[in-house]
Amino acid sequence: MTEKRLFRVEMLVYAWAEDAEAAAEAVEEQLGPLDDYTVRLQETDAVHETWRDAYPYGGPEGRTCAQLLQAQKDAQRAPEEVE
C-alpha cells in the first residue's frame, strides 16, 4: 500500500460581480459553501493568459473573462455623456 502525503491544493476562479460579497455568493452557487476554505477576494483588471477564454462565475452567458475586462476598459475610456 502506498503511503499517503498531504497536498496543498490552490484553486483559482473568477467571478463577475458588483463587490466581493456578491463574488463569493456567485462562486458558492456553483461550488457550495466557502466556510471551510481560506478565501481571498480581490478585484482584478487583468487575467492570466490561460484563463482568458474562461467564463467567470456570475458572468453573462457566453462572455469570457477577456471579453468582460475589455468591455470594462472600453467603458472607462469612453467620454462621459453630458445631459
C-alpha positions in Angstrom: 0.0 0.0 0.0 1.3 3.4 -1.0 1.8 5.9 1.8 -0.4 9.0 1.6 1.0 12.5 1.8 -0.5 15.9 2.5 -1.0 18.1 -0.6 -1.9 21.8 -0.7 -4.4 22.5 -3.4 -4.9 26.0 -4.6 -7.8 26.9 -6.8 -8.3 30.0 -8.9 -11.7 31.1 -10.1 -13.1 34.3 -11.5 -16.5 35.8 -10.7 -18.3 38.8 -12.3 -20.0 40.7 -9.6 -20.6 44.2 -8.1 -18.5 43.6 -5.0 -16.5 40.9 -3.1 -19.6 39.7 -1.2 -21.5 39.1 -4.5 -18.5 37.4 -6.0 -18.4 35.0 -3.1 -22.1 34.3 -3.5 -21.7 33.6 -7.2 -18.9 31.1 -6.5 -20.9 29.5 -3.7 -23.8 28.9 -6.0 -21.6 26.7 -8.1 -19.1 25.2 -5.6 -21.0 25.2 -2.3 -20.2 27.0 1.0 -16.8 28.5 1.2 -16.8 28.3 5.0 -14.2 25.5 5.1 -11.8 27.3 2.8 -9.3 30.2 3.2 -10.7 32.7 0.7 -9.1 35.8 -0.6 -11.1 38.0 -2.9 -9.7 40.9 -4.9 -10.8 43.0 -7.8 -8.7 42.5 -10.9 -8.1 44.4 -14.1 -6.1 41.5 -15.7 -6.5 37.8 -16.1 -3.7 35.2 -16.6 -3.5 34.3 -20.3 -4.5 30.6 -19.6 -7.8 31.9 -18.2 -8.6 34.5 -20.9 -11.2 32.2 -22.5 -12.7 31.1 -19.3 -16.3 32.0 -18.2 -16.4 33.7 -14.8 -19.0 32.6 -12.2 -21.9 35.1 -12.3 -20.9 36.4 -15.7 -23.2 36.9 -18.6 -23.8 33.8 -20.8 -21.1 33.3 -23.4 -18.8 36.2 -22.3 -15.3 35.3 -21.4 -13.1 36.9 -18.8 -11.1 38.6 -21.5 -14.2 39.9 -23.2 -15.6 41.3 -20.0 -12.4 43.0 -19.0 -12.1 44.6 -22.4 -15.6 45.9 -22.3 -14.9 47.3 -18.8 -11.7 49.0 -20.0 -13.5 50.4 -23.1 -16.3 51.8 -20.8 -13.7 53.5 -18.6 -12.0 55.2 -21.6 -15.3 56.4 -23.2 -16.1 60.1 -22.5 -18.8 60.6 -20.1 -22.1 61.7 -21.6 -23.3 65.1 -20.5 -27.0 65.8 -20.2 
